[in-house]
Amino acid sequence: MPDRLTWLGHATVLVELGRTRLLTDPVLRGRVAHLRRHGPKVPVPRDVDAVLLSHAHRDHLDLPTLRALTPPPHLIVVPTGVGRTLRRLTGTSVREVQAGERLDVGSVQVAAVPAAHDGRRSPVAQVSASLGYVLSPVDAERPRVYFAGDTMVDDAMRGLGPIDIALMPIWGWGPSLGPGHMDPGEAVDALELIRPRIAVPIHYGTLLPIGLRRRYGHVLRDPLESFQQQAAQRVPQTTVAVLRAGEDLAL
């Protein structure tokens, strides 16, 4: 089976490694709370083996999207503290993990790694962690993939490698960034630490608060241009693979 990934917008990526299909942070609706989706409509993936959730924010954990997955995924992997609500509302098997834990999904080992981000569902919710994931196929000839989730740059990223493909967040969903996110320059800082063969920019160009398109529509595209320019200058050994929502990349 070929290896490929498909960017479905924001932080949602379908990663296919051999026969194992993993979906990150699925958010595929046209509107989530005050955020409106921009760009092409994409189909909801089918036959997903596992969903990997980085944290509980609504632009990463969207219950209606999870319930729309058919058939339901065999497993949802979440940071510790997030599982109880998902078990009750989705009826799917949920595995809570902490940074440093590993589990096998099909022919892929999934390793939870730290992410520097406040992952609470709301400001008044119970504290819950955020995670990234490193996907390592049992077949060492297949590529290793890093999904960062939401995070700030951390020197510990040096220890992730070797990484073949980094799914790298470069912005967010509004005209400015709150704490715990990387802007384009900081995303390139992370690439300098990780040194992947390929970087796929994600977490940009998809969501914007309702009513802000006319004034702030440029933030749907400017972060990508900045990221590409800085990556070409500072990490020329890394290829930046830009995908449109719904487009896939053979690995």
Sequence and secondary structure as in RCSB ss.txt:
>XXXX:A:sequence
MPDRLTWLGHATVLVELGRTRLLTDPVLRGRVAHLRRHGPKVPVPRDVDAVLLSHAHRDHLDLPTLRALTPPPHL
IVVPTGVGRTLRRLTGTSVREVQAGERLDVGSVQVAAVPAAHDGRRSPVAQVSASLGYVLSPVDAERPRVYFAGD
TMVDDAMRGLGPIDIALMPIWGWGPSLGPGHMDPGEAVDALELIRPRIAVPIHYGTLLPIGLRRRYGHVLRDPLE
SFQQQAAQRVPQTTVAVLRAGEDLAL
>XXXX:A:secstr
   EEEE STT EEEEETTEEEEES   SSEETTEEE S      BS SEEE     TTT  HHHHHH BS  SE
EEEETTSHHHHHHHH S EEEE TT EEEETTEEEEEEE  S   SSTTS     EEEEEEESSTTS  EEE  S
    GGGGGG S SEEEEE   SSSS  TT   HHHHHHHHHHH  SEEEEESSSSEEETT HHHHGGGGTHHHH
HHHHHHHHH TTSEE    TT EEE 
